[in-house]
């Protein structure tokens, strides 16, 4: 401030109530300031620092040619001042009117901008808190399963876990459906962990990896001499699973000529090794998984209807990652923590743009693809923070590298936080509504929030 001493003087006088108690008029002239200093010894005795300031102000009056100082006051607060110089005598009545009007306008301006800034700050803090709640909610679940961990927080996954708990107590066959990379085998292992016999074997069979000619031997085993190369007895997968779980991954790939033989095992809970006349009990539970539409395959004659109905009595559907985006930040945190243990420090973190990119990506490869993307980002540089440029994603979920978003200002000097958060929320909500076919209840389930909150967010983001 050019005349900081004068401003300080007025504020100090007003703060101590001395403008009134010393009979100083609302306008303070150079002569009145002289009289104030000379005629009030108590001022120098009781307020020596203030008196020193007043003496300095008196010097500034002379140096700048000021005759009168008008503080701009409103409700006992000083918001500024008029300094008047020159030989002409001021019209005090007019100046008083101007002083009052200017005081009010300064207060109104300051109050307006203060309220505006406060409103923006409160909204930004609220949106940031909502974003933090969305990204890093405290109700994240970490379900350890052997050497792996199932990480989730979405309601749809909570409901799936409730279903897993319910079906784990039965020995009936179960079918787990879901896209490639969603973790179907992890759910099958979780069924084993939560079963009444958690210590029993878990045997996995990859149906797509076994040649058709080896299927019978793989499942049932054989006795010595059963065929030319059978020089010793071999235990099949059914016997290996004993009283545990035999898991068939990608059951849709099971050869058609093997399907009736598997169906008979399911119906009778009995089997015979190749070349043997004895019948053995199949004491294991059968759990199946597929990323294919078995109902459509059955209708097309590619999968036996009786086998489909036998294995599909209990179905568990594992949703793709794009339908439970609320889980993505928690899964990312889990993987980055695991990579820290595996690859060593530093502990990587994602910049907000990189995190938003991963949340908005379609993930055709689901959890498996997310893990691979993060592995590449971590190993490609040694920085603590992973940037958007470090991510090797495919645009549209699989057709070329992802491009930079258009018409988005990202420089720190011009980026509007409030607008960016609002646009981000609108994008998430719009995607959920599209996935749900406009059904708000279904969209709320996808987002992992209540329907009432979703309605509020739709209104706030201008989608309605």
Secondary structure per residue as TSV (DSSP state, phi and psi in degrees):
chain	resnum	aa	ss	phi	psi
A	1	X	-	360.0	136.7
A	2	X	T	-63.8	-42.9
A	3	X	T	-115.8	62.9
A	4	X	H	-63.7	-34.4
A	5	X	H	-63.9	-39.5
A	6	X	H	-65.2	-45.6
A	7	X	H	-60.3	-42.3
A	8	X	H	-63.5	-41.1
A	9	X	H	-58.6	-49.4
A	10	X	H	-62.2	-43.8
A	11	X	H	-64.5	-41.0
A	12	X	H	-65.3	-44.5
A	13	X	H	-58.7	-46.0
A	14	X	H	-70.0	-38.8
A	15	X	H	-61.9	-38.6
A	16	X	T	-87.3	2.7
A	17	X	T	70.3	19.3
A	18	X	H	-81.2	-20.2
A	19	X	H	-62.5	-34.2
A	20	X	H	-88.8	-47.7
A	21	X	H	-67.3	-25.9
A	22	X	T	-96.7	11.1
A	23	X	T	58.2	35.0
A	24	X	-	-87.6	127.2
A	25	X	-	-65.2	169.0
A	26	X	S	-64.0	-27.0
A	27	X	E	-96.3	141.0
A	28	X	E	-120.0	109.0
A	29	X	E	-93.0	170.5
A	30	X	H	-62.9	-43.6
A	31	X	H	-64.1	-41.1
A	32	X	H	-65.3	-34.7
A	33	X	H	-66.6	-37.6
A	34	X	H	-60.7	-47.8
A	35	X	H	-65.0	-36.1
A	36	X	H	-60.6	-42.5
A	37	X	H	-73.3	-39.4
A	38	X	H	-78.8	-34.9
A	39	X	H	-96.2	5.4
A	40	X	-	-132.2	77.2
A	41	X	H	-59.8	-28.6
A	42	X	H	-62.2	-28.8
A	43	X	H	-62.3	-46.2
A	44	X	H	-69.6	-33.1
A	45	X	H	-75.0	-43.4
A	46	X	H	-89.4	-24.5
A	47	X	-	-134.9	66.0
A	48	X	H	-61.5	-38.5
A	49	X	H	-65.6	-40.8
A	50	X	H	-65.0	-41.0
A	51	X	H	-62.4	-41.1
A	52	X	H	-62.2	-39.6
A	53	X	H	-64.6	-39.7
A	54	X	H	-65.1	-38.6
A	55	X	H	-63.5	-41.4
A	56	X	H	-65.3	-39.6
A	57	X	H	-62.4	-39.0
A	58	X	H	-59.8	-38.5
A	59	X	H	-65.5	-41.5
A	60	X	H	-64.2	-34.6
A	61	X	H	-55.8	-49.7
A	62	X	H	-66.4	-42.0
A	63	X	H	-63.8	-35.1
A	64	X	H	-101.9	0.9
A	65	X	T	71.6	25.8
A	66	X	E	-82.0	142.8
A	67	X	E	-107.0	-36.9
A	68	X	E	-140.4	142.4
A	69	X	E	-119.4	124.3
A	70	X	E	-112.4	107.1
A	71	X	E	-71.4	142.7
A	72	X	E	-95.9	105.3
A	73	X	E	-115.5	144.6
A	74	X	E	-152.6	122.9
A	75	X	T	50.3	51.2
A	76	X	T	66.2	19.7
A	77	X	E	-123.1	138.0
A	78	X	E	-96.3	120.9
A	79	X	E	-107.3	-5.1
A	80	X	E	164.4	-164.8
A	81	X	E	-162.5	157.1
A	82	X	E	-104.3	134.1
A	83	X	E	-113.8	123.6
A	84	X	E	-116.9	131.6
A	85	X	E	-130.0	170.5
A	86	X	S	109.5	165.8
A	87	X	S	-79.8	-23.4
A	88	X	S	-66.1	141.0
A	89	X	-	-79.1	128.1
A	90	X	-	-73.6	149.5
A	91	X	-	-79.9	100.0
A	92	X	H	-62.3	-36.0
A	93	X	H	-64.5	-44.1
A	94	X	H	-66.4	-40.7
A	95	X	H	-64.5	-35.7
A	96	X	H	-65.9	-40.7
A	97	X	H	-62.5	-44.9
A	98	X	H	-64.2	-39.5
A	99	X	H	-61.0	-46.7
A	100	X	H	-64.2	-44.3
A	101	X	H	-64.1	-45.5
A	102	X	H	-64.6	-38.3
A	103	X	H	-60.7	-44.0
A	104	X	H	-65.1	-43.1
A	105	X	H	-66.6	-39.6
A	106	X	H	-62.1	-43.2
A	107	X	H	-63.7	-44.9
A	108	X	H	-61.6	-44.5
A	109	X	H	-62.0	-49.0
A	110	X	H	-62.4	-41.7
A	111	X	H	-66.6	-39.2
A	112	X	H	-62.4	-50.5
A	113	X	H	-67.8	-35.4
A	114	X	H	-63.1	-47.0
A	115	X	H	-63.9	-38.2
A	116	X	H	-64.9	-48.4
A	117	X	H	-62.1	-41.6
A	118	X	H	-64.3	-40.6
A	119	X	H	-62.7	-45.6
A	120	X	H	-63.9	-41.0
A	121	X	H	-63.4	-44.9
A	122	X	H	-63.1	-41.9
A	123	X	H	-66.4	-42.2
A	124	X	H	-63.4	-42.4
A	125	X	H	-64.8	-38.7
A	126	X	H	-65.3	-46.0
A	127	X	H	-64.8	-39.0
A	128	X	H	-63.8	-39.5
A	129	X	H	-66.5	-40.2
A	130	X	H	-61.8	-41.2
A	131	X	H	-65.0	-42.0
A	132	X	H	-63.2	-41.9
A	133	X	H	-62.2	-38.3
A	134	X	H	-68.3	-40.9
A	135	X	H	-85.8	-41.1
A	136	X	S	-128.4	52.9
A	137	X	-	-66.3	152.3
A	138	X	T	-80.4	-8.2
A	139	X	T	-93.7	25.0
A	140	X	-	-66.6	133.1
A	141	X	E	-105.1	135.6
A	142	X	E	-121.1	106.6
A	143	X	E	-102.1	102.6
A	144	X	E	-70.2	132.2
A	145	X	E	-135.9	96.3
A	146	X	T	62.9	-124.8
A	147	X	T	-90.7	3.8
A	148	X	E	-116.4	174.0
A	149	X	E	-139.8	133.5
A	150	X	E	-95.6	118.0
A	151	X	E	-113.1	130.6
A	152	X	E	-163.4	162.7
A	153	X	-	-146.8	-11.1
A	154	X	S	-69.8	153.3
A	155	X	H	-64.9	-35.8
A	156	X	H	-63.9	-34.3
A	157	X	H	-77.1	-33.2
A	158	X	H	-61.6	-41.4
A	159	X	H	-66.5	-38.3
A	160	X	H	-62.3	-40.8
A	161	X	H	-64.5	-35.3
A	162	X	H	-63.3	-41.2
A	163	X	H	-65.3	-40.8
A	164	X	H	-59.9	-43.6
A	165	X	H	-60.7	-40.2
A	166	X	H	-69.8	-40.5
A	167	X	H	-84.9	-10.2
A	168	X	T	-68.8	-21.0
A	169	X	T	-84.6	-6.3
A	170	X	-	-105.3	160.9
A	171	X	-	-101.1	4.4
A	172	X	S	-68.6	152.3
A	173	X	-	-60.5	150.1
A	174	X	E	-134.7	145.9
A	175	X	E	-119.0	123.8
A	176	X	E	-106.0	121.8
A	177	X	E	-110.4	155.0
A	178	X	-	158.2	159.7
A	179	X	-	-68.4	165.6
A	180	X	T	-59.8	134.0
A	181	X	T	86.6	5.3
A	182	X	S	-82.6	-17.1
A	183	X	-	102.8	37.6
A	184	X	H	-64.8	-39.2
A	185	X	H	-65.5	-32.3
A	186	X	H	-63.2	-39.4
A	187	X	H	-67.0	-39.7
A	188	X	H	-62.1	-41.8
A	189	X	H	-66.2	-34.0
A	190	X	H	-65.7	-37.5
A	191	X	H	-59.2	-41.7
A	192	X	H	-64.4	-43.9
A	193	X	H	-62.8	-37.3
A	194	X	H	-91.1	0.7
A	195	X	S	-75.4	166.4
A	196	X	T	-63.7	-14.2
A	197	X	T	-125.6	66.8
A	198	X	T	-65.5	-21.9
A	199	X	T	-87.0	-3.6
A	200	X	S	-73.3	162.7
A	201	X	-	-64.6	150.1
A	202	X	E	-122.4	113.1
A	203	X	E	-115.0	123.5
A	204	X	E	-106.5	137.0
A	205	X	E	-122.8	123.6
A	206	X	E	-90.9	104.3
A	207	X	G	-64.9	-25.6
A	208	X	G	-81.6	-10.9
A	209	X	G	-102.4	-3.2
A	210	X	S	-105.3	123.4
A	211	X	-	-60.3	147.1
A	212	X	G	-56.9	-35.3
A	213	X	G	-70.9	-17.0
A	214	X	G	-103.4	1.0
A	215	X	H	-63.2	-47.6
A	216	X	H	-60.7	-45.0
A	217	X	H	-64.8	-37.0
A	218	X	H	-65.1	-42.6
A	219	X	H	-79.5	-49.1
A	220	X	H	-98.8	-18.3
A	221	X	E	77.0	-174.1
A	222	X	E	-152.1	162.7
A	223	X	-	-98.4	165.6
A	224	X	T	-63.0	132.9
A	225	X	T	83.3	7.2
A	226	X	S	-64.9	-30.1
A	227	X	S	-152.8	178.1
A	228	X	T	-54.4	-45.4
A	229	X	T	-91.6	6.2
A	230	X	-	-83.5	78.4
A	231	X	-	-85.7	-10.1
A	232	X	S	-149.8	165.1
A	233	X	-	-76.2	145.1
A	234	X	E	-129.2	133.6
A	235	X	E	-85.2	130.0
A	236	X	-	-81.5	175.2
A	237	X	H	-65.1	-33.4
A	238	X	H	-65.0	-45.9
A	239	X	H	-69.3	-34.1
A	240	X	H	-63.4	-35.2
A	241	X	H	-73.2	-18.7
A	242	X	T	46.8	-118.4
A	243	X	T	-101.3	23.8
A	244	X	S	-102.4	-137.5
A	245	X	E	-121.1	132.5
A	246	X	E	-105.6	114.6
A	247	X	E	-104.8	122.5
A	248	X	E	-102.1	104.9
A	249	X	E	-84.7	133.0
A	250	X	T	59.6	59.6
A	251	X	G	-63.1	-20.7
A	252	X	G	-64.9	-16.3
A	253	X	G	-90.2	0.6
A	254	X	S	-65.7	127.5
A	255	X	-	-56.1	145.0
A	256	X	H	-62.3	-35.8
A	257	X	H	-75.1	-14.6
A	258	X	H	-90.3	-20.5
A	259	X	H	-58.6	-44.1
A	260	X	H	-65.5	-30.2
A	261	X	H	-71.3	-38.0
A	262	X	H	-68.7	-37.8
A	263	X	H	-60.1	-40.3
A	264	X	H	-65.2	-37.3
A	265	X	H	-63.0	-41.8
A	266	X	H	-65.9	-36.5
A	267	X	H	-74.0	-40.0
A	268	X	H	-104.9	-12.6
A	269	X	S	55.9	34.1
A	270	X	E	-140.9	155.1
A	271	X	E	-156.4	166.0
A	272	X	-	-129.8	133.9
A	273	X	-	-62.0	154.4
A	274	X	B	-62.1	127.9
A	275	X	T	88.1	-4.3
A	276	X	-	-100.7	151.4
A	277	X	-	-97.4	-16.4
A	278	X	-	-79.1	153.8
A	279	X	-	-111.4	134.3
A	280	X	E	-115.5	151.6
A	281	X	E	-77.3	139.9
A	282	X	-	-97.8	94.9
A	283	X	-	-87.2	1.0
A	284	X	S	-87.9	163.9
A	285	X	E	-96.5	139.7
A	286	X	E	-100.7	124.7
A	287	X	E	-124.7	133.6
A	288	X	E	-120.7	155.1
A	289	X	E	-141.7	148.3
A	290	X	E	-155.7	149.3
A	291	X	S	-105.9	7.9
A	292	X	S	-106.5	162.2
A	293	X	-	-86.7	93.8
A	294	X	H	-65.6	-31.7
A	295	X	H	-63.3	-43.2
A	296	X	H	-67.4	-37.7
A	297	X	H	-65.0	-37.0
A	298	X	H	-65.2	-43.6
A	299	X	H	-64.4	-30.4
A	300	X	T	-86.8	-0.5
A	301	X	T	79.4	15.9
A	302	X	S	-94.4	-8.0
A	303	X	S	-146.6	135.7
A	304	X	-	-63.9	130.6
A	305	X	H	-64.2	-42.6
A	306	X	H	-65.5	-34.4
A	307	X	H	-70.1	-40.8
A	308	X	H	-59.3	-47.6
A	309	X	H	-65.1	-30.8
A	310	X	H	-70.5	-39.6
A	311	X	H	-90.4	-15.7
A	312	X	-	-98.7	15.5
A	313	X	S	-62.0	-40.5
A	314	X	E	-114.7	115.9
A	315	X	E	-117.2	137.4
A	316	X	E	-126.2	121.4
A	317	X	E	-103.6	124.7
A	318	X	-	-97.6	110.7
A	319	X	-	-68.4	150.8
A	320	X	-	-68.4	162.8
A	321	X	G	-63.2	-33.2
A	322	X	G	-68.6	-16.8
A	323	X	G	-94.2	-0.1
A	324	X	-	-141.8	55.1
A	325	X	G	-60.2	-25.4
A	326	X	G	-61.8	-20.7
A	327	X	G	-80.8	-19.0
A	328	X	H	-59.6	-48.8
A	329	X	H	-59.2	-38.8
A	330	X	H	-66.5	-40.2
A	331	X	H	-65.5	-39.7
A	332	X	H	-61.0	-46.6
A	333	X	H	-58.2	-41.1
A	334	X	H	-62.6	-48.2
A	335	X	H	-64.3	-42.9
A	336	X	H	-64.2	-37.5
A	337	X	H	-65.0	-39.4
A	338	X	H	-67.8	-38.7
A	339	X	H	-67.6	-31.6
A	340	X	H	-60.9	-44.1
A	341	X	H	-67.0	-33.9
A	342	X	H	-83.0	-44.5
A	343	X	H	-102.5	-13.9
A	344	X	-	92.4	172.9
A	345	X	S	-66.8	161.8
A	346	X	S	-80.7	161.6
A	347	X	-	-75.3	115.3
A	348	X	-	-77.1	147.4
A	349	X	E	-135.1	154.4
A	350	X	E	-96.9	134.6
A	351	X	-	-68.5	156.6
A	352	X	H	-59.1	-38.1
A	353	X	H	-65.4	-39.0
A	354	X	H	-66.4	-40.9
A	355	X	H	-64.3	-44.1
A	356	X	H	-60.9	-39.6
A	357	X	H	-62.4	-43.3
A	358	X	H	-68.0	-35.6
A	359	X	H	-68.4	-37.3
A	360	X	H	-85.8	-10.8
A	361	X	S	-69.4	151.2
A	362	X	-	-79.7	-22.8
A	363	X	-	54.2	66.3
A	364	X	T	-63.0	-27.5
A	365	X	T	-96.1	2.1
A	366	X	H	57.5	-140.4
A	367	X	H	-60.5	-38.9
A	368	X	H	-62.7	-41.4
A	369	X	H	-67.6	-41.8
A	370	X	H	-59.3	-43.7
A	371	X	H	-60.9	-44.1
A	372	X	H	-65.9	-38.6
A	373	X	H	-62.0	-43.7
A	374	X	H	-69.0	-37.9
A	375	X	H	-59.6	-46.7
A	376	X	H	-63.0	-41.3
A	377	X	H	-64.9	-38.4
A	378	X	H	-71.5	-42.7
A	379	X	H	-79.8	-17.5
A	380	X	H	-79.3	-17.0
A	381	X	-	-153.5	164.7
A	382	X	-	-107.0	13.9
A	383	X	-	-72.8	155.3
A	384	X	S	-71.8	-37.4
A	385	X	E	-102.3	131.6
A	386	X	E	-90.8	124.3
A	387	X	-	-97.0	167.7
A	388	X	G	-59.9	-36.2
A	389	X	G	-67.3	-17.7
A	390	X	G	-80.6	-11.6
A	391	X	-	-86.7	133.3
A	392	X	-	-108.4	83.7
A	393	X	-	-109.6	164.6
A	394	X	B	-109.9	130.0
A	395	X	G	-62.4	138.9
A	396	X	G	67.7	14.7
A	397	X	G	86.2	9.6
A	398	X	T	157.0	26.6
A	399	X	S	-139.0	67.6
A	400	X	S	97.3	163.0
A	401	X	B	-66.5	146.0
A	402	X	-	-68.2	140.1
A	403	X	-	-99.2	164.9
A	404	X	-	-68.2	142.1
A	405	X	-	-64.8	142.1
A	406	X	T	-85.0	151.7
A	407	X	T	54.8	36.2
A	408	X	-	-118.1	118.7
A	409	X	-	-86.6	119.5
A	410	X	-	-114.8	0.0
A	411	X	-	-70.0	144.2
A	412	X	T	-62.9	-24.9
A	413	X	T	-80.0	-21.6
A	414	X	T	-122.1	-9.1
A	415	X	-	-66.1	128.7
A	416	X	-	-94.9	107.3
A	417	X	H	-60.8	-45.9
A	418	X	H	-60.5	-44.7
A	419	X	H	-67.7	-39.4
A	420	X	H	-63.8	-44.0
A	421	X	H	-63.7	-41.8
A	422	X	H	-64.7	-43.5
A	423	X	H	-63.5	-38.8
A	424	X	H	-63.9	-45.5
A	425	X	H	-65.1	-40.5
A	426	X	H	-61.2	-40.5
A	427	X	H	-63.8	-43.9
A	428	X	H	-63.8	-46.2
A	429	X	H	-65.9	-41.6
A	430	X	H	-62.0	-42.1
A	431	X	H	-62.2	-43.4
A	432	X	H	-63.6	-41.6
A	433	X	H	-65.1	-38.4
A	434	X	H	-64.7	-43.1
A	435	X	H	-63.0	-33.7
A	436	X	T	-90.3	5.5
A	437	X	T	63.0	29.7
A	438	X	T	87.6	-3.6
A	439	X	-	-78.2	113.5
A	440	X	H	-67.9	-35.8
A	441	X	H	-63.8	-43.5
A	442	X	H	-66.8	-40.6
A	443	X	H	-62.2	-40.0
A	444	X	H	-62.8	-37.9
A	445	X	H	-65.1	-41.1
A	446	X	H	-62.2	-39.6
A	447	X	H	-80.7	-14.2
A	448	X	T	76.1	28.6
A	449	X	S	-128.9	169.7
A	450	X	-	-75.7	157.0
A	451	X	H	-65.0	-37.8
A	452	X	H	-62.5	-43.0
A	453	X	H	-65.8	-37.4
A	454	X	H	-62.0	-42.7
A	455	X	H	-60.0	-42.7
A	456	X	H	-62.7	-41.4
A	457	X	H	-68.1	-35.3
A	458	X	H	-63.0	-42.1
A	459	X	H	-66.7	-45.7
A	460	X	H	-64.3	-36.0
A	461	X	T	-87.9	-2.3
A	462	X	T	79.0	19.9
A	463	X	-	-78.6	-12.5
A	464	X	-	-127.3	360.0
